[in-house]
Amino acid sequence: MDLAQVSTSLVLLVLLALAFDFMNGFHDAANSIATVVSTGVLKPWQAVLWAAFFNVLAWAFFPLSVAATVGTGIIDPTFVDDRVIFGALMGAIAWDLTTWYYGIPSSSSHALIGGMIGAAVAKAGATPLLWPGILKTAAFIFISPLLGLALGALIMLGLSWIFFRQTPRRVDRWFRRLQLF
């Protein structure tokens, strides 16, 4: 490849990555703000600003463990080239568009991981796959909803005991405010 081809390839990959990032924003952010918008706690523009603020806050103060796993723990980085990145991004964008169109909740991060695995397998078979990272990710696809269900049930049970004698109107007023927390 000459310099012009490398530059063109790099520019196209950056544009594709930005397209995926945009897709990730409207795909996953909608899931995070749906409740506060549908209950009328926040207007849509307020909820978007709220989500953006906390995304930046999370980026600034929490470790990038998921990004590290996606970047180096799913496929062997020595197998990654521009075609693998292109395939991973195209697969993730296609999946996000499909699930968005049909209203199926899904994770853009998992779509990217699936795209990476698919692109790596298309390039070199199963050799570049790093099974510990893949198995950890796959396990938490099942563990995290179960953990959320159990924790949610415990919180709901506790709140039911605390607010047992309160009127629904009073409880609703408190819970509308507490949604933001």
Helices and strands as residue ranges (DSSP letters): H 3-38, H 44-61, H 65-68, I 69-73, G 77-79, H 82-101, H 108-124, H 131-162, H 168-178
